[in-house]
Amino acid sequence: MSVFVQNIEHGLIGDALGTRFQGGLRLADGRVQAMGPEARPLPGDQIIDARGCVVTPGLVNTHHHLFQSVMKAVPEGINAGLDIWLQKVPYAFWPYLDEETLRISARIGLVELILTGATTVADHHYTFSPTYDYDPAQVLFEEAARWGVRFVLARGGNTKGRSYFDDPTIPPSFTETLPQMLDQVAKTAARWHDPSPLSMRRVAVAPTTPVFNLDPHELIPVAEAARSLGLRIHSHLSENTTYLDFVQKASGQRPLRWLMDQGWTGPDVWYAHLVEIDAWEIAHLAETGTAMAHCVQANARLGSGIAPADHLHAAGGVVSIGVDGAGANEAADMGAAMYATFATHRATKGAAATKAETVLHWASAGGARALGFEGLGILAVGAPADVAVFDISHPRNMGLHDAALAPMITGACVAKHSFVGGRAVVSDGKIPGLDLAELADDARRVTHRMKTLRAEAVDRVHRSSP
């Protein structure tokens, strides 16, 4: 299939300089074949009219928890900080995540992302329980393939749970032995991982956290196993002060300094959050190419703070955007994430803290670099044909003097068309093959079932207590 996007008035290539272009964009054989004022369609091209739209690279979400799409606004967690929220939301509901529930939850999250311009999604899935009669990895890869996005499974897991969870209604943590975890990672990679440059499927090694969910002597073996398989490494790091204090008490060092000695930094590593990092850690991240998945909305919603993404960017480091799980960020879409990133840094550090064009760069090229997709996230001749065409007809976008900034600054980031490798994933504002009304019904049904099962479990615990 070949596509020609014409009448581009507001085009951004996604680089750190905010370079713009106008004219046309021709997509064929999975790549950008021509762009700019001189680009012309060829016979047989499908014509897409971008008049009145904004055209950017397809957006890259580098940290998500798709299983949480049916855990939004849980009353016990909505006003809690991270440590209590973890107990009351993901760790409370994981036993009720059957195959259908995970599939519907993943579908909700992917649809939300796709309709807001995402073309590549990295999902940190860490619920792999021996009580499940299905393979979560298979469900996630199948859903991603169904809707046509590039998908990175950050295969999580725990060899131990968090010791300070003392609520008797919270079920025991799902754990694996280290050999079991690494064996399952290897099997998942053998089945799904494709390291080719235009891959649609990749796997990363991603224990839930390296400090709460692994024993110290397991860190080096995990890093060595990942690299022996040619897989990237991902996890949560330095998300709040509890995290920082725990590591300093246990090791006498700040988290990143400690993990550096375990082989957990480098250009094949990316971390979510990094809220509590100091100047030395920022410099080390930049020097080693260790990337940040900046999850500004979830960090704000949980009261954790604001990661110094602007300082890492200024130091030459790799910054990307992650929407994080919908259980801690009910607006888990790329437009909301970009606007929150743009506004939050300015609210706390001044108007010069970041620019809209920089945020787009983090959400496109920065994300591609964090995930190891060479050439992705930039619109240039020869680059992968991952493109988002944003509809800016919503009243929120009316009256803009610089309409090209709309997807980053108005919060109304709606894809009219998008392409992955030149294949349409959104056409005229709709995802081909998706029945949104049916998905809404499915979401209500599985969410109600989870709520009911959780309430029954809590009641049993209370009735059995002396």
C-alpha positions as CSV (number, residue, x, y, z in Angstrom):
1,M,0.0,0.0,0.0
2,S,1.2,3.5,-0.8
3,V,-0.2,6.7,0.7
4,F,0.2,10.3,-0.2
5,V,-0.6,12.8,2.6
6,Q,-1.3,16.2,0.8
7,N,-2.0,19.8,1.8
8,I,0.2,19.6,4.9
9,E,0.1,23.1,6.4
10,H,1.4,22.2,9.9
11,G,4.1,19.5,9.9
12,L,6.6,18.8,12.6
13,I,9.4,16.3,12.0
14,G,9.9,15.5,15.7
15,D,13.5,16.6,16.2
16,A,14.8,18.4,19.2
17,L,14.9,21.7,17.2
18,G,11.2,21.6,16.4
19,T,11.8,21.6,12.6
20,R,8.7,22.1,10.5
21,F,7.6,21.2,7.0
22,Q,4.8,21.7,4.6
23,G,3.6,20.2,1.4
24,G,3.3,16.4,1.0
25,L,4.4,13.2,2.5
26,R,4.6,9.9,0.5
27,L,4.6,6.6,2.3
28,A,5.5,3.3,0.5
29,D,7.2,0.1,1.3
30,G,7.0,0.8,5.0
31,R,9.1,4.0,4.8
32,V,8.8,7.7,4.0
33,Q,9.7,8.0,0.3
34,A,9.3,11.7,-0.2
35,M,8.3,14.8,1.8
36,G,8.0,18.5,1.6
37,P,6.8,21.0,-1.1
38,E,8.2,19.0,-4.0
39,A,6.7,15.7,-3.0
40,R,4.1,14.4,-5.4
41,P,1.7,11.4,-5.5
42,L,2.3,8.5,-7.8
43,P,-0.5,6.6,-9.7
44,G,-2.2,4.2,-7.3
45,D,-1.4,6.2,-4.1
46,Q,-4.2,6.5,-1.6
47,I,-4.7,10.3,-1.0
48,I,-5.1,11.6,2.5
49,D,-6.0,15.3,2.8
50,A,-4.2,17.0,5.8
51,R,-5.6,20.4,5.3
52,G,-6.4,22.0,8.7
53,C,-4.5,19.1,10.5
54,V,-1.2,18.8,12.2
55,V,1.2,16.0,11.0
56,T,3.8,14.5,13.2
57,P,5.7,11.3,13.7
58,G,3.6,8.6,15.3
59,L,3.9,8.9,19.0
60,V,5.8,6.4,21.2
61,N,4.5,5.5,24.7
62,T,7.4,4.0,26.6
63,H,5.7,3.0,29.9
64,H,2.2,1.6,30.5
65,H,0.3,-1.0,32.5
66,L,-2.5,-2.0,30.1
67,F,-4.0,-4.4,32.7
68,Q,-5.0,-1.3,34.8
69,S,-7.4,0.1,32.2
70,V,-10.3,-1.5,34.2
71,M,-8.9,-0.2,37.5
72,K,-9.6,3.5,37.1
73,A,-10.9,5.6,39.9
74,V,-10.9,2.9,42.5
75,P,-12.3,4.7,45.6
76,E,-9.8,3.2,48.0
77,G,-6.9,4.5,45.9
78,I,-8.1,7.7,44.3
79,N,-6.8,10.0,47.0
80,A,-3.9,7.8,48.2
81,G,-0.2,8.2,47.6
82,L,1.8,5.6,45.7
83,D,2.5,3.2,48.6
84,I,-1.1,2.9,49.7
85,W,-2.3,3.1,46.1
86,L,-0.3,0.0,45.2
87,Q,-2.0,-2.0,47.9
88,K,-5.5,-0.8,47.2
89,V,-5.4,-1.0,43.4
90,P,-3.1,-3.3,41.4
91,Y,-2.1,-5.6,44.3
92,A,-5.7,-5.8,45.5
93,F,-7.2,-6.6,42.1
94,W,-4.6,-8.8,40.4
95,P,-6.2,-12.2,41.3
96,Y,-9.4,-11.2,39.3
97,L,-7.5,-10.5,36.1
98,D,-8.8,-13.5,34.1
99,E,-8.0,-13.8,30.4
100,E,-11.1,-11.9,29.2
101,T,-10.6,-9.1,31.7
102,L,-7.0,-8.6,30.6
103,R,-8.0,-8.7,26.9
104,I,-10.7,-6.1,27.4
105,S,-8.4,-4.0,29.6
106,A,-5.6,-4.1,27.0
107,R,-8.0,-3.2,24.3
108,I,-9.3,-0.2,26.1
109,G,-5.8,1.1,26.7
110,L,-4.6,0.5,23.2
111,V,-7.6,2.1,21.7
112,E,-7.2,5.2,23.9
113,L,-3.5,5.4,22.9
114,I,-4.1,4.8,19.1
115,L,-6.9,7.4,19.0
116,T,-4.5,10.0,20.5
117,G,-1.6,9.4,18.0
118,A,0.4,6.5,19.5
119,T,1.8,4.1,17.0
120,T,4.3,2.3,19.3
121,V,3.4,1.1,22.8
122,A,5.7,-0.4,25.5
123,D,3.7,-2.2,28.2
124,H,5.2,-3.1,31.5
125,H,3.2,-6.2,32.5
126,Y,4.3,-7.7,35.8
127,T,1.3,-9.9,36.8
128,F,2.4,-13.4,35.9
129,S,0.7,-15.6,38.5
130,P,0.8,-19.4,38.5
131,T,-2.9,-19.2,39.3
132,Y,-3.6,-17.9,35.8
133,D,-4.8,-20.5,33.2
134,Y,-3.6,-18.3,30.3
135,D,-0.5,-16.6,29.1
136,P,-0.7,-12.8,29.6
137,A,2.0,-12.2,27.0
138,Q,0.0,-13.9,24.3
139,V,-3.1,-11.9,25.1
140,L,-1.1,-8.6,24.9
141,F,0.7,-9.4,21.7
142,E,-2.5,-10.6,20.1
143,E,-4.4,-7.4,21.0
144,A,-1.5,-5.2,19.8
145,A,-1.4,-7.1,16.5
146,R,-5.2,-6.8,16.1
147,W,-5.0,-3.0,16.1
148,G,-1.7,-2.7,14.2
149,V,0.6,-1.0,16.6
150,R,4.3,-1.7,17.3
151,F,4.4,-3.4,20.7
152,V,7.1,-3.9,23.2
153,L,6.3,-6.2,26.1
154,A,8.4,-5.3,29.1
155,R,8.0,-8.8,30.7
156,G,7.9,-8.1,34.5
157,G,7.8,-10.3,37.5
158,N,8.8,-10.6,41.1
159,T,10.9,-13.0,43.1
160,K,9.6,-11.4,46.3
161,G,6.8,-9.1,47.3
162,R,6.8,-5.8,49.2
163,S,7.2,-6.6,52.9
164,Y,5.3,-3.6,54.2
165,F,2.0,-4.5,52.8
166,D,0.1,-5.3,56.0
167,D,-3.6,-5.1,54.9
168,P,-5.1,-8.6,55.5
169,T,-7.4,-8.1,52.6
170,I,-4.5,-7.8,50.1
171,P,-3.7,-11.2,48.6
172,P,-0.1,-12.5,48.7
173,S,2.2,-11.1,46.0
174,F,2.5,-13.2,42.8
175,T,6.1,-14.4,42.8
176,E,8.4,-16.7,40.7
177,T,11.8,-18.0,41.5
178,L,14.6,-16.4,39.6
179,P,15.1,-19.5,37.4
180,Q,11.4,-19.6,36.7
181,M,11.3,-15.9,35.7
182,L,14.3,-16.0,33.5
183,D,13.1,-19.2,31.8
184,Q,9.7,-17.7,31.1
185,V,11.4,-14.5,29.7
186,A,13.5,-16.6,27.4
187,K,10.5,-18.6,26.2
188,T,8.5,-15.4,25.6
189,A,11.4,-13.8,23.7
190,A,11.8,-17.0,21.6
191,R,8.2,-16.8,20.5
192,W,7.7,-13.1,20.1
193,H,10.9,-11.0,20.0
194,D,11.8,-9.6,16.6
195,P,15.0,-7.5,16.8
196,S,14.8,-6.3,13.2
197,P,14.7,-2.5,12.6
198,L,11.0,-2.3,11.6
199,S,9.9,-4.9,14.1
200,M,6.3,-5.0,15.3
201,R,7.0,-7.1,18.3
202,R,9.8,-6.9,20.9
203,V,10.4,-8.2,24.5
204,A,12.3,-6.6,27.3
205,V,13.3,-7.9,30.7
206,A,11.5,-5.9,33.4
207,P,11.2,-7.0,37.0
208,T,8.6,-4.8,38.7
209,T,11.3,-3.0,40.7
210,P,15.0,-4.0,41.1
211,V,14.9,-3.1,44.8
212,F,11.6,-4.2,46.2
213,N,11.0,-7.3,44.0
214,L,14.4,-8.8,43.5
215,D,17.0,-9.9,46.1
216,P,20.3,-8.0,45.7
217,H,22.2,-11.1,44.6
218,E,19.8,-11.5,41.7
219,L,20.4,-8.1,40.0
220,I,23.6,-9.0,38.1
221,P,22.2,-12.4,36.9
222,V,19.0,-10.6,35.6
223,A,21.1,-8.0,33.7
224,E,23.4,-10.7,32.3
225,A,20.5,-12.9,31.2
226,A,18.8,-9.9,29.4
227,R,22.0,-9.1,27.5
228,S,22.7,-12.7,26.6
229,L,19.2,-12.8,25.0
230,G,19.7,-9.4,23.2
231,L,16.9,-7.8,25.2
232,R,16.6,-4.4,26.8
233,I,16.1,-3.8,30.5
234,H,13.3,-1.8,32.1
235,S,11.8,-1.2,35.5
236,H,10.5,1.4,37.9
237,L,13.2,3.5,39.7
238,S,13.3,6.3,42.2
239,E,9.6,6.9,42.0
240,N,9.1,8.6,45.4
241,T,10.9,9.2,48.7
242,T,9.8,5.8,50.1
243,Y,11.8,4.2,47.2
244,L,14.8,6.4,47.8
245,D,14.8,5.9,51.6
246,F,14.5,2.1,51.3
247,V,17.5,1.8,49.0
248,Q,19.6,4.2,51.0
249,K,18.9,2.3,54.2
250,A,19.5,-1.1,52.5
251,S,22.6,-0.2,50.5
252,G,23.9,3.0,51.9
253,Q,23.7,4.5,48.3
254,R,21.2,6.2,46.2
255,P,19.3,3.9,43.8
256,L,21.0,4.7,40.5
257,R,24.5,4.6,42.1
258,W,23.8,1.2,43.5
259,L,22.3,-0.2,40.3
260,M,25.2,1.1,38.3
261,D,27.4,-1.4,40.0
262,Q,25.0,-4.2,39.2
263,G,25.1,-3.6,35.4
264,W,21.7,-1.9,35.4
265,T,22.6,1.3,33.4
266,G,23.5,1.7,29.8
267,P,22.0,2.5,26.4
268,D,19.9,-0.7,26.6
269,V,18.2,0.3,29.8
270,W,15.2,2.6,30.4
271,Y,13.5,3.5,33.6
272,A,10.1,4.8,34.5
273,H,9.7,7.8,36.8
274,L,13.1,8.8,38.1
275,V,11.5,11.5,40.2
276,E,14.0,11.4,43.0
277,I,17.4,11.7,41.2
278,D,20.2,14.2,41.9
279,A,22.6,16.0,39.7
280,W,25.2,13.2,39.7
281,E,22.5,10.7,38.7
282,I,21.3,12.9,35.9
283,A,24.8,13.2,34.6
284,H,25.3,9.4,34.8
285,L,22.0,8.8,32.9
286,A,23.1,11.2,30.2
287,E,26.6,9.8,30.0
288,T,25.5,6.2,29.7
289,G,22.5,6.7,27.5
290,T,20.1,5.2,30.2
291,A,16.7,6.6,29.3
292,M,13.8,8.1,31.3
293,A,10.2,7.2,30.7
294,H,8.7,10.5,32.1
295,C,5.3,9.7,33.6
296,V,4.3,13.2,34.7
297,Q,0.6,12.6,35.1
298,A,0.8,9.5,37.3
299,N,3.5,11.1,39.4
300,A,1.4,14.2,39.9
301,R,-1.8,12.2,40.6
302,L,-0.1,10.1,43.3
303,G,1.7,13.1,44.8
304,S,5.2,11.7,44.0
305,G,6.7,14.8,42.5
306,I,8.0,15.8,39.1
307,A,11.0,14.1,37.5
308,P,13.7,16.4,36.3
309,A,13.2,15.5,32.6
310,D,14.1,19.0,31.5
311,H,17.5,18.7,33.3
312,L,18.2,15.3,31.8
313,H,17.3,16.7,28.3
314,A,19.6,19.7,28.9
315,A,22.4,17.3,29.8
316,G,22.0,15.4,26.5
317,G,20.1,12.5,28.0
318,V,17.3,10.4,26.6
319,V,13.8,11.5,27.7
320,S,10.6,9.8,26.6
321,I,7.0,10.0,27.6
322,G,5.0,7.2,29.4
323,V,1.3,7.5,30.2
324,D,1.7,4.9,32.9
325,G,-1.1,2.7,34.1
326,A,-4.7,4.0,34.0
327,G,-5.2,2.9,37.6
328,A,-3.0,5.9,38.6
329,N,-3.7,8.1,35.6
330,E,-7.3,8.0,34.4
331,A,-6.4,9.9,31.3
332,A,-3.8,7.5,29.9
333,D,-3.6,9.0,26.4
334,M,-0.7,10.7,24.6
335,G,-2.4,14.1,24.2
336,A,-3.1,14.5,27.9
337,A,0.4,13.3,28.7
338,M,2.0,15.8,26.4
339,Y,-0.1,18.7,27.7
340,A,0.6,17.7,31.3
341,T,4.3,17.5,30.6
342,F,4.3,20.9,28.9
343,A,2.3,22.6,31.7
344,T,3.6,20.9,34.9
345,H,7.2,21.8,34.4
346,R,6.3,25.4,33.7
347,A,4.0,25.5,36.7
348,T,6.9,24.6,39.1
349,K,10.0,25.9,37.3
350,G,8.8,28.8,35.1
351,A,7.8,29.3,31.5
352,A,11.3,28.6,30.1
353,A,11.3,25.1,31.6
354,T,10.2,23.4,28.5
355,K,8.8,24.0,25.0
356,A,5.9,22.3,23.2
357,E,8.3,21.2,20.4
358,T,10.6,19.6,23.0
359,V,7.7,17.6,24.5
360,L,6.8,16.3,21.0
361,H,10.4,15.2,20.6
362,W,10.3,13.3,23.9
363,A,7.0,11.7,22.8
364,S,8.4,10.6,19.4
365,A,12.1,10.4,18.8
366,G,13.0,10.2,22.5
367,G,10.6,7.3,22.9
368,A,12.0,5.5,19.8
369,R,15.6,5.9,21.2
370,A,14.5,4.6,24.6
371,L,13.0,1.5,23.1
372,G,15.9,0.9,20.7
373,F,14.0,1.6,17.4
374,E,16.6,3.1,15.1
375,G,15.2,5.9,12.9
376,L,11.7,5.8,14.4
377,G,10.1,8.9,15.8
378,I,11.4,11.3,13.1
379,L,9.8,12.2,9.8
380,A,12.5,12.1,7.1
381,V,13.0,10.4,3.8
382,G,13.9,6.8,4.5
383,A,12.5,6.8,8.0
384,P,9.8,4.3,9.0
385,A,6.4,5.4,7.9
386,D,4.9,5.8,11.3
387,V,2.8,9.0,11.0
388,A,0.0,10.8,13.0
389,V,-2.4,13.2,11.3
390,F,-4.1,15.1,14.1
391,D,-7.6,16.6,13.8
392,I,-7.6,20.1,15.2
393,S,-11.2,21.0,14.4
394,H,-12.3,20.7,18.1
395,P,-13.4,24.1,19.5
396,R,-10.4,23.9,21.9
397,N,-8.1,24.3,19.0
398,M,-9.9,27.2,17.4
399,G,-8.2,30.6,17.4
400,L,-4.7,29.3,17.6
401,H,-2.1,31.6,16.1
402,D,0.3,28.7,15.9
403,A,-1.8,25.7,15.1
404,A,1.1,23.3,14.8
405,L,1.4,23.3,18.6
406,A,-2.1,22.1,19.1
407,P,-1.4,18.4,19.9
408,M,1.0,19.3,22.7
409,I,-0.7,22.3,24.3
410,T,-4.5,22.0,24.1
411,G,-5.0,18.5,25.5
412,A,-7.3,17.7,22.7
413,C,-5.0,15.4,20.7
414,V,-7.2,13.4,18.4
415,A,-5.9,11.3,15.5
416,K,-7.8,11.7,12.2
417,H,-5.4,9.3,10.4
418,S,-2.4,7.4,11.5
419,F,-0.1,4.9,10.0
420,V,2.3,2.3,11.2
421,G,4.8,1.3,8.5
422,G,2.5,2.9,6.0
423,R,-0.5,0.8,7.1
424,A,-3.5,2.7,8.3
425,V,-4.4,2.2,12.0
426,V,-6.8,5.2,12.2
427,S,-8.9,6.2,9.2
428,D,-11.2,9.3,9.4
429,G,-11.0,9.3,13.2
430,K,-11.9,5.6,13.5
431,I,-10.0,2.4,14.1
432,P,-11.0,-0.1,11.4
433,G,-12.8,-3.1,12.9
434,L,-13.5,-1.5,16.3
435,D,-17.0,-1.3,17.7
436,L,-16.7,1.3,20.5
437,A,-20.2,0.7,21.8
438,E,-19.4,-3.0,22.2
439,L,-16.1,-2.2,23.9
440,A,-17.9,0.1,26.4
441,D,-20.3,-2.7,27.2
442,D,-17.5,-5.2,27.7
443,A,-15.6,-2.7,29.9
444,R,-18.6,-2.1,32.2
445,R,-19.2,-5.9,32.5
446,V,-15.7,-6.9,33.4
447,T,-15.1,-4.0,35.7
448,H,-18.3,-4.8,37.6
449,R,-17.2,-8.4,37.9
450,M,-13.8,-7.4,39.3
451,K,-15.5,-5.1,41.8
452,T,-17.9,-7.8,42.9
453,L,-15.2,-10.4,43.3
454,R,-13.0,-8.0,45.3
455,A,-15.9,-7.0,47.6
456,E,-16.7,-10.7,48.2
457,A,-13.1,-11.4,49.1
458,V,-12.8,-8.5,51.5
459,D,-16.1,-9.6,53.2
460,R,-14.8,-13.1,53.6
461,V,-11.6,-11.8,55.3
462,H,-13.6,-9.5,57.6
463,R,-16.0,-12.3,58.6
464,S,-13.1,-14.7,59.4
465,S,-11.3,-12.1,61.5
466,P,-11.7,-12.6,65.3
